[in-house]
């Protein structure tokens, strides 16, 4: 018989004993990362991997020529894009651009949930990129990737829900299971993917509104604030939460009553990023 508590216990037990099926990064992202992290990384070899995927090539060229990186001379080939963006940004952008294909399901209800989750992650990623660009030593591409994967822990839960019709049909119960477990599972996934600890922490801590630390703002602060910003004007519980005691806002130097999306100088960047990722 279906029991919400039993589902939670089973998911935790499977996670702790490595029985929970975790998603894997698409092959092209793994190949790019392996090449870039090799001792003798070569721009030509990186380009050869990228151009095998025409859609990915087109998106990277679009980004290289976007308002985010635009210079006087347009970029017309992938090797020039690699030279402009650099290996680290290419690695992060490739991982970001292939992420969408992971948010799919065979069940119509869960497919809708995954689409909503992807769209939310895109919003968080776009805002994160802009906020990081206003800080010292927080590269925008890293913040973008952190925003896209902050909710990655929802995927195994939704996949499991496909095999439990009672849970799949009980949206409130499914929401509670997701809220309780997705930060833990998300951290596990990103560790498995060998992502930097700074990004792993974003999955683990993005709903910890009292998260605090020494020193300047980090990616967790960016992700927390970006996540909250997406709920402005909605009926989500976090929209009515008292934000005045959330340390991340102070770390970023942002007033809690400011909607960063409405700031004119941010709008073009946010819209450009969202368009690129939604159509990826």
LODO-673660 format. One record per residue (C-alpha): residue in three letters; y, z, x; residue number from 1. Coordinates in steps of 0.25 Angstrom, whole numbers, plus 5000, padded with zeros to 4 digits. Layout:
<rs>
  fidren     Y     Z     X  kolkol
     ala     Y     Z     X     NUM
...
</rs>
This chain:
<rs>
  fidren     Y     Z     X  kolkol
     unk  5000  5000  5000       1
     unk  5014  4997  5005       2
     unk  5022  5008  5011       3
     unk  5035  5007  5018       4
     unk  5032  5018  5027       5
     unk  5019  5013  5030       6
     unk  5025  4999  5034       7
     unk  5035  5006  5043       8
     unk  5024  5015  5050       9
     unk  5015  5002  5052      10
     unk  5027  4994  5058      11
     unk  5030  5006  5068      12
     unk  5016  5007  5071      13
     unk  5014  4992  5074      14
     unk  5027  4992  5082      15
     unk  5023  5004  5091      16
     unk  5009  4998  5093      17
     unk  5013  4984  5095      18
     unk  5007  4978  5083      19
     unk  5020  4974  5076      20
     unk  5022  4959  5078      21
     unk  5035  4957  5084      22
     unk  5043  4944  5085      23
     unk  5043  4936  5098      24
     unk  5055  4928  5103      25
     unk  5054  4913  5101      26
     unk  5048  4905  5113      27
     unk  5061  4898  5117      28
     unk  5068  4911  5118      29
     unk  5057  4917  5127      30
     unk  5057  4905  5136      31
     unk  5072  4905  5138      32
     unk  5072  4920  5141      33
     unk  5060  4918  5151      34
     unk  5067  4907  5158      35
     unk  5081  4914  5158      36
     unk  5075  4927  5163      37
     unk  5067  4920  5174      38
     unk  5071  4922  5189      39
     unk  5074  4907  5190      40
     unk  5080  4904  5177      41
     unk  5085  4889  5176      42
     unk  5095  4884  5166      43
     unk  5087  4871  5166      44
     unk  5074  4877  5161      45
     unk  5082  4886  5151      46
     unk  5088  4873  5146      47
     unk  5074  4866  5145      48
     unk  5069  4878  5136      49
     unk  5081  4877  5127      50
     unk  5081  4862  5125      51
     unk  5067  4862  5120      52
     unk  5073  4869  5107      53
     unk  5083  4860  5102      54
     unk  5088  4869  5091      55
     unk  5090  4880  5102      56
     unk  5097  4870  5111      57
     unk  5107  4866  5100      58
     unk  5110  4881  5097      59
     unk  5113  4885  5111      60
     unk  5122  4873  5113      61
     unk  5129  4877  5100      62
     unk  5131  4891  5105      63
     unk  5136  4886  5119      64
     unk  5146  4878  5112      65
     unk  5150  4889  5101      66
     unk  5163  4897  5101      67
     unk  5155  4908  5108      68
     unk  5153  4900  5121      69
     unk  5162  4888  5119      70
     unk  5169  4882  5132      71
     unk  5178  4870  5134      72
     unk  5166  4861  5136      73
     unk  5155  4860  5126      74
     unk  5140  4862  5130      75
     unk  5131  4850  5127      76
     unk  5118  4854  5134      77
     unk  5109  4866  5135      78
     unk  5110  4868  5150      79
     unk  5125  4869  5148      80
     unk  5123  4879  5137      81
     unk  5115  4887  5146      82
     unk  5125  4886  5157      83
     unk  5136  4891  5148      84
     unk  5129  4902  5141      85
     unk  5120  4907  5153      86
     unk  5105  4911  5153      87
     unk  5107  4924  5146      88
     unk  5115  4919  5135      89
     unk  5105  4908  5133      90
     unk  5093  4917  5133      91
     unk  5100  4926  5122      92
     unk  5105  4914  5114      93
     unk  5091  4908  5114      94
     unk  5085  4921  5109      95
     unk  5095  4922  5098      96
     unk  5094  4907  5093      97
     unk  5079  4908  5092      98
     unk  5079  4921  5084      99
     unk  5081  4915  5071     100
     unk  5067  4909  5070     101
     unk  5061  4923  5071     102
     unk  5067  4927  5057     103
     unk  5057  4920  5048     104
     unk  5047  4925  5038     105
     unk  5037  4919  5029     106
     unk  5040  4928  5017     107
     unk  5052  4923  5009     108
     unk  5058  4937  5007     109
     unk  5056  4941  5022     110
     unk  5062  4927  5026     111
     unk  5074  4930  5019     112
     unk  5075  4944  5026     113
     unk  5073  4937  5039     114
     unk  5084  4927  5036     115
     unk  5093  4938  5032     116
     unk  5090  4946  5045     117
     unk  5092  4934  5054     118
     unk  5106  4931  5047     119
     unk  5110  4946  5049     120
     unk  5105  4946  5064     121
     unk  5114  4933  5066     122
     unk  5126  4940  5060     123
     unk  5123  4952  5069     124
     unk  5121  4943  5081     125
     unk  5134  4935  5079     126
     unk  5143  4948  5077     127
     unk  5136  4954  5089     128
     unk  5139  4942  5098     129
     unk  5154  4943  5094     130
     unk  5154  4958  5096     131
     unk  5148  4958  5109     132
     unk  5158  4947  5114     133
     unk  5169  4957  5112     134
     unk  5162  4967  5121     135
     unk  5160  4968  5136     136
     unk  5147  4965  5142     137
     unk  5139  4961  5129     138
     unk  5136  4947  5129     139
     unk  5137  4940  5116     140
     unk  5123  4933  5117     141
     unk  5116  4946  5119     142
     unk  5123  4952  5107     143
     unk  5120  4940  5099     144
     unk  5105  4941  5102     145
     unk  5105  4957  5099     146
     unk  5111  4954  5086     147
     unk  5101  4944  5082     148
     unk  5089  4953  5086     149
     unk  5094  4966  5081     150
     unk  5086  4965  5068     151
     unk  5073  4958  5075     152
     unk  5065  4970  5071     153
     unk  5065  4966  5057     154
     unk  5056  4954  5059     155
     unk  5043  4961  5061     156
     unk  5046  4970  5049     157
     unk  5048  4958  5040     158
     unk  5036  4951  5046     159
     unk  5028  4963  5042     160
     unk  5034  4964  5029     161
     unk  5029  4950  5026     162
     unk  5015  4956  5025     163
     unk  5019  4967  5016     164
     unk  5023  4962  5003     165
     unk  5027  4975  4998     166
     unk  5037  4978  5009     167
     unk  5042  4963  5009     168
     unk  5046  4965  4994     169
     unk  5052  4978  4996     170
     unk  5065  4975  5002     171
     unk  5070  4989  5003     172
     unk  5058  4994  5010     173
     unk  5058  4983  5019     174
     unk  5072  4986  5023     175
     unk  5069  5000  5026     176
     unk  5057  4996  5035     177
     unk  5066  4986  5042     178
     unk  5077  4996  5044     179
     unk  5068  5007  5049     180
     unk  5060  4998  5059     181
     unk  5068  4985  5063     182
     unk  5076  4992  5075     183
     unk  5063  4997  5081     184
     unk  5055  4984  5080     185
     unk  5067  4976  5084     186
     unk  5068  4984  5097     187
     unk  5053  4982  5099     188
     unk  5055  4967  5097     189
     unk  5066  4965  5107     190
     unk  5059  4973  5117     191
     unk  5047  4964  5116     192
     unk  5056  4952  5118     193
     unk  5062  4959  5131     194
     unk  5076  4959  5125     195
     unk  5086  4967  5133     196
     unk  5087  4982  5129     197
     unk  5101  4979  5124     198
     unk  5096  4970  5113     199
     unk  5084  4978  5110     200
     unk  5093  4990  5107     201
     unk  5101  4982  5097     202
     unk  5088  4980  5089     203
     unk  5085  4995  5090     204
     unk  5098  5001  5088     205
     unk  5107  4991  5079     206
     unk  5105  5000  5067     207
     unk  5108  5013  5074     208
     unk  5122  5015  5070     209
     unk  5124  5027  5079     210
     unk  5119  5020  5091     211
     unk  5128  5024  5103     212
     unk  5128  5023  5118     213
     unk  5136  5024  5130     214
     unk  5145  5013  5136     215
     unk  5150  5000  5129     216
     unk  5145  4993  5117     217
     unk  5131  4987  5118     218
     unk  5123  4977  5110     219
     unk  5118  4988  5101     220
     unk  5133  4991  5097     221
     unk  5135  4976  5095     222
     unk  5123  4975  5086     223
     unk  5126  4987  5078     224
     unk  5140  4983  5074     225
     unk  5136  4969  5072     226
     unk  5125  4973  5063     227
     unk  5134  4982  5055     228
     unk  5145  4971  5054     229
     unk  5135  4962  5047     230
     unk  5134  4972  5035     231
     unk  5149  4972  5032     232
     unk  5152  4969  5018     233
     unk  5137  4970  5014     234
     unk  5129  4981  5006     235
     unk  5121  4984  5018     236
     unk  5120  4999  5021     237
     unk  5126  4998  5035     238
     unk  5139  4991  5029     239
     unk  5143  5005  5022     240
     unk  5139  5013  5034     241
     unk  5150  5021  5041     242
     unk  5152  5013  5053     243
     unk  5162  5022  5059     244
     unk  5152  5030  5067     245
     unk  5144  5018  5073     246
     unk  5146  5019  5088     247
     unk  5144  5004  5090     248
     unk  5157  5000  5083     249
     unk  5165  5009  5093     250
     unk  5157  5003  5105     251
     unk  5161  4989  5101     252
     unk  5175  4993  5098     253
     unk  5174  4988  5083     254
     unk  5180  4995  5071     255
     unk  5170  4998  5060     256
     unk  5178  4992  5050     257
     unk  5179  4978  5057     258
     unk  5171  4966  5053     259
     unk  5169  4959  5066     260
     unk  5165  4946  5058     261
     unk  5178  4945  5051     262
     unk  5186  4945  5064     263
     unk  5191  4931  5066     264
     unk  5188  4930  5080     265
     unk  5174  4934  5078     266
     unk  5171  4925  5066     267
     unk  5169  4911  5073     268
     unk  5159  4917  5084     269
     unk  5151  4925  5073     270
     unk  5150  4913  5064     271
     unk  5146  4904  5076     272
     unk  5135  4913  5080     273
     unk  5130  4915  5066     274
     unk  5129  4900  5064     275
     unk  5122  4897  5077     276
     unk  5111  4908  5074     277
     unk  5109  4905  5059     278
     unk  5107  4891  5062     279
     unk  5098  4893  5074     280
</rs>
